[in-house]
């Protein structure tokens, strides 16, 4: 998943953007490279923070500065050009592929929206809070409550961010607080207010952008109470508790993922036992792609609808979970066989009559 790389790239681009006022070429290169990498990894996560940087160029670089080697207008133009160049470089492969494979960018955006279930105004903050301790993809999130042992650290973000903004403004570096915070809000807003499902990784770019602001706030708090030992001791205890919770989550979810992926191999073994071997084509639910890869087959279109005349050929097997054998397959004499010992129950494979009987 690209969220971590996107987060690092956006943090790089935003930090370098703040340094472009001094005319540093390396800072401009950081803006271009950071936004290009972010857009290449996840275009939608790069565009909104990029627009924030573009809009902030006159505010950040538009004032006279005696130490800057170029006039304010030139600094604004260069910073804006770096932002546009980075976004253009990163989005170009996406745009080319859209025209070659999706009949244009509008059609690709429409298809992507359909896959995501559509984007509409919603309030998904409770879903993201529930997803912090699993599942890794909360879709749907019905029945999942908020585990405050895992989500409690969220409560520290607003006050430390506010304190960081105040400390940056007081030190004469207002933009160093406001710009990362605004970019974080821009990249998080689609997930918080337009998608009706959640995953912990979705907000990683926002966390990365807020990290310097939160660190500024934590430093200001520590400086305020530097004479006492309560704050460092309490902070160390808080960090240790947070690390313990996170390590527990890593262990829990790595075990879940390992068992879930083992289901792919279990399914592949049942397919082989019933005569499904390369070259072969599988159809079925959303997991048909990794199962097909594991079994050495090709993944056909998702779903188990009847193959149309002159269209997609009849699959070699169907991968089903929690669904009955489709009517067309039952009428053709297909047989469904359970996959034993799966982590997630209900896995079955269906094979046509010509498939060989199970091997002993």
C-alpha positions in Angstrom: 0.0 0.0 0.0 1.4 3.4 -1.0 0.2 5.5 1.9 3.5 5.5 3.8 5.4 6.6 0.8 2.8 9.2 0.0 3.1 10.5 3.6 6.9 10.8 3.4 6.8 12.5 0.0 4.2 15.1 1.1 6.1 15.9 4.2 9.2 16.4 2.1 7.4 18.6 -0.4 5.8 20.8 2.3 9.0 21.2 4.2 11.0 22.1 1.1 8.3 24.5 0.0 8.8 26.5 3.2 12.5 26.7 2.4 12.2 27.9 -1.2 12.0 31.5 -0.1 15.8 31.6 0.3 16.2 30.7 -3.4 17.7 27.3 -2.5 17.7 25.1 -5.6 17.7 21.9 -3.5 14.5 23.1 -1.9 12.8 23.6 -5.2 14.0 20.1 -6.3 12.4 18.7 -3.0 9.1 20.3 -3.8 9.1 18.9 -7.4 10.3 15.5 -6.4 8.1 15.2 -3.3 4.9 16.1 -5.1 5.8 14.0 -8.1 6.4 10.9 -5.9 3.2 11.5 -4.0 1.1 11.9 -7.2 2.7 8.9 -8.8 1.9 6.8 -5.7 -1.7 8.1 -5.0 -2.8 11.0 -7.2 -5.8 12.1 -5.1 -3.7 12.4 -2.0 -1.2 14.7 -3.8 -3.6 17.0 -5.6 -5.3 18.6 -2.6 -2.2 19.3 -0.5 -0.6 20.5 -3.7 -3.4 23.0 -4.2 -2.9 24.2 -0.6 0.8 24.8 -1.4 -0.1 26.6 -4.6 -2.6 28.9 -2.8 -0.1 29.6 0.0 2.7 30.7 -2.3 1.7 34.4 -2.2 1.2 34.3 1.5 4.5 32.5 2.3 6.7 34.1 -0.2 4.9 37.2 -1.2 6.3 39.5 1.5 9.6 41.4 1.1 12.5 39.6 2.7 15.9 41.2 3.0 17.7 37.9 3.1 16.1 36.5 0.0 18.1 36.8 -3.3 15.0 37.4 -5.5 12.0 39.8 -5.3 8.8 38.6 -3.7 6.9 38.2 -7.1 9.8 36.0 -8.5 9.8 33.8 -5.4 6.0 33.3 -5.6 6.3 32.4 -9.3 9.1 29.9 -8.7 7.4 28.3 -5.8 4.2 27.9 -7.7 6.0 26.6 -10.8 7.7 23.9 -8.6 4.3 22.8 -7.2 2.8 22.6 -10.7 5.8 20.8 -12.1 5.8 18.2 -9.4 2.0 17.5 -9.8 2.3 17.4 -13.6 5.2 14.9 -13.5 3.5 12.6 -11.0 0.0 12.8 -12.7 1.3 12.4 -16.3 1.6 8.5 -16.2 -1.9 8.4 -14.7 -3.3 10.6 -17.4 -1.7 8.7 -20.2 -2.9 5.4 -18.8 -6.4 6.9 -18.5 -6.5 7.7 -22.2 -5.0 4.4 -23.3 -7.0 2.1 -21.0 -10.0 3.9 -19.6 -11.3 6.1 -22.5 -10.2 9.3 -20.9 -9.6 10.8 -17.5 -13.3 11.5 -16.7 -14.1 7.9 -17.4 -11.3 6.7 -15.2 -12.4 8.9 -12.4 -16.0 7.7 -12.7 -14.9 4.1 -12.7 -12.7 4.7 -9.7 -15.6 6.3 -7.9 -17.8 3.3 -8.6 -15.2 1.0 -7.1 -15.0 3.1 -4.0 -18.8 3.0 -3.7 -19.2 6.6 -4.6 -18.1 9.7 -2.7 -20.8 11.7 -0.9 -20.9 14.0 2.1 -20.5 12.0 5.3 -18.8 12.1 8.7 -16.4 9.2 8.9 -14.4 10.3 12.0 -16.0 7.7 14.2 -15.2 5.0 11.6 -11.6 6.0 11.6 -11.5 5.9 15.4 -13.0 2.4 15.3 -10.5 1.2 12.7 -7.4 2.2 14.7 -7.4 -1.2 16.4 -8.7 -3.1 13.4 -10.0 -4.2 11.0 -7.4 -3.0 8.6 -10.2 -2.1 6.2 -13.3 -1.1 8.0 -15.8 -1.7 5.2 -18.4 -1.8 6.5 -17.7 -0.7 10.0 -21.0 -2.0 11.5 -20.4 -3.6 14.9 -16.9 -2.2 15.5 -16.6 0.1 18.5 -13.9 2.5 19.5 -11.1 0.8 21.5 -9.8 3.7 23.5 -6.6 1.9 24.5 -5.7 2.2 20.8 -7.4 5.4 20.0 -6.6 7.4 23.1 -3.5 9.0 21.6 -5.9 10.8 19.1 -6.9 13.0 22.1 -3.4 14.4 22.2 -3.4 15.6 18.6 -5.7 18.6 18.8 -4.2 20.3 21.9 -0.6 19.6 20.8 -1.4 20.9 17.3 -3.0 24.1 18.7 0.0 24.6 21.0 2.4 24.0 18.1 0.6 26.6 16.0 0.8 29.1 18.9 4.5 28.4 19.5 5.3 28.8 15.8 3.4 32.1 15.5 5.1 33.4 18.7 8.5 32.5 17.3 7.8 34.4 14.1 7.4 31.2 12.0 3.6 31.2 11.6 3.8 29.5 8.2 5.8 26.6 9.6 2.7 25.7 11.7 -0.2 26.8 9.5 1.0 25.3 6.1 1.6 21.7 7.3 -1.7 21.8 9.3 -3.6 23.0 6.3 -2.0 20.4 4.0 -2.8 17.7 6.6 -6.5 18.8 6.6 -6.6 18.9 2.8 -5.3 15.3 2.5 -7.5 14.0 5.3 -10.8 15.7 4.4 -11.8 13.3 1.5 -11.4 10.4 3.9 -13.1 12.0 6.8 -16.0 13.7 5.0 -16.7 11.9 1.7 -16.0 8.1 2.2 -18.3 5.9 4.2 -15.5 3.5 5.2 -12.1 3.7 6.9 -8.7 2.2 7.2 -5.9 3.2 9.5 -3.5 3.8 6.6 -5.7 6.4 5.0 -4.7 9.1 7.5 -0.9 8.4 7.4 -0.2 11.4 5.2 -2.1 13.7 7.6 -0.2 12.3 10.5 3.2 12.9 8.8 2.3 16.5 7.9 1.1 17.2 11.5 4.1 15.5 13.1 6.3 18.7 13.0 3.5 20.8 14.3 2.8 18.4 17.2 6.5 18.2 17.9 6.6 22.0 18.1 3.8 21.9 20.6 5.4 19.1 22.7 8.7 21.1 22.8 6.9 24.2 23.9 5.2 22.2 26.6 8.4 20.7 27.8 10.2 24.1 27.8 7.3 25.5 29.9 7.9 22.9 32.6 11.6 22.4 32.2 12.3 22.8 35.9 10.2 19.8 37.0 10.6 16.1 36.5 6.9 15.3 36.2 6.6 16.1 32.5 9.6 14.1 31.3 8.6 11.1 33.5 5.0 11.3 32.5 5.9 11.7 28.8 8.2 8.7 28.9 5.5 6.6 30.6 3.0 7.7 27.9 5.3 6.9 25.1 6.1 3.5 26.6 2.3 2.7 27.0 1.7 3.9 23.4 4.5 1.7 22.0 3.1 -1.3 24.0 -0.3 -0.8 22.4 1.1 -0.4 18.9 3.4 -3.5 19.3 0.4 -5.5 20.4 -1.6 -4.3 17.4 1.3 -5.3 15.1 1.4 -8.8 16.5 -2.3 -9.2 16.4 -2.8 -8.0 12.8 0.3 -9.7 11.4 -1.1 -13.0 12.7 -4.5 -12.3 11.2 -3.0 -11.4 7.8 -0.8 -14.5 7.8 -3.7 -16.7 8.5 -5.9 -15.0 5.9 -3.2 -15.3 3.2 -2.8 -19.0 4.1 -6.4 -19.3 2.9 -5.2 -18.5 -0.6 -2.8 -21.5 -0.5 -5.4 -23.8 1.0 -7.8 -22.8 -1.8 -5.1 -23.4 -4.4 -4.4 -26.9 -3.0 -8.1 -27.8 -3.4 -8.1 -26.4 -6.9 -5.1 -28.6 -7.8 -6.8 -31.6 -6.2 -9.7 -31.2 -8.5 -7.7 -30.9 -11.6 -7.4 -27.2 -12.0 -3.8 -26.5 -13.1 -2.1 -23.9 -15.4 -3.2 -22.7 -17.9 -6.4 -21.9 -16.1 -8.8 -19.0 -15.5 -10.5 -18.3 -12.2 -13.5 -16.2 -11.5 -15.2 -15.3 -8.2 -15.1 -12.9 -5.3 -12.7 -10.0 -4.7 -10.0 -12.4 -3.6 -9.8 -14.2 -6.9 -6.8 -12.2 -8.0 -4.4 -13.3 -5.2 -5.8 -16.9 -5.3 -5.3 -17.1 -9.1 -1.7 -15.8 -8.6 -1.1 -18.4 -5.9 -2.6 -21.2 -8.1 -0.7 -20.2 -11.2 -3.9 -19.2 -13.0 -5.2 -16.1 -14.6 -7.9 -14.0 -12.9 -10.9 -13.4 -15.0 -13.6 -10.7 -14.4 -14.8 -10.6 -10.8 -18.2 -12.1 -10.1 -19.7 -15.5 -11.1 -22.1 -14.5 -13.8 -22.5 -16.8 -16.8 -19.9 -16.4 -19.5 -21.5 -14.7 -22.5 -21.3 -16.1 -26.1 -18.4 -14.7 -27.9 -17.2 -12.9 -24.8 -15.2 -14.1 -21.8 -14.5 -17.8 -22.1 -15.8 -20.3 -19.5 -13.6 -20.2 -16.4 -11.7 -23.2 -15.3 -13.1 -22.8 -11.8 -15.1 -20.5 -9.5 -13.9 -19.2 -6.1 -16.9 -18.7 -3.8 -17.3 -17.6 -0.2 -20.6 -17.5 1.5 -22.5 -17.7 -1.8 -24.3 -20.5 -3.4 -23.4 -22.1 -6.8 -24.6 -19.7 -9.5 -27.7 -21.1 -11.4 -25.9 -21.3 -14.7 -23.1 -23.4 -13.2 -25.5 -25.7 -11.3 -27.5 -26.2 -14.5 -24.3 -27.2 -16.3 -23.4 -29.8 -13.7 -20.7 -27.9 -11.8 -19.8 -29.2 -8.4 -18.8 -27.1 -5.4 -16.2 -28.4 -2.9 -15.4 -26.9 0.5 -11.9 -25.7 1.4 -11.2 -27.3 4.8 -9.3 -25.6 7.6 -9.7 -22.0 6.5 -9.2 -19.1 8.8 -12.2 -17.3 7.3 -15.0 -19.9 7.0 -17.2 -20.5 3.9 -14.6 -20.9 1.2 -15.6 -23.2 -1.7 -14.3 -23.9 -5.2 -16.6 -25.0 -8.0 -15.4 -26.9 -11.0 -17.1 -28.1 -14.2 -18.0 -31.7 -14.9 -14.9 -32.3 -17.0 -12.6 -31.7 -14.0 -11.0 -34.8 -12.6 -12.1 -36.3 -9.3 -10.2 -35.4 -6.2 -6.8 -37.0 -5.9 -6.3 -39.2 -2.9 
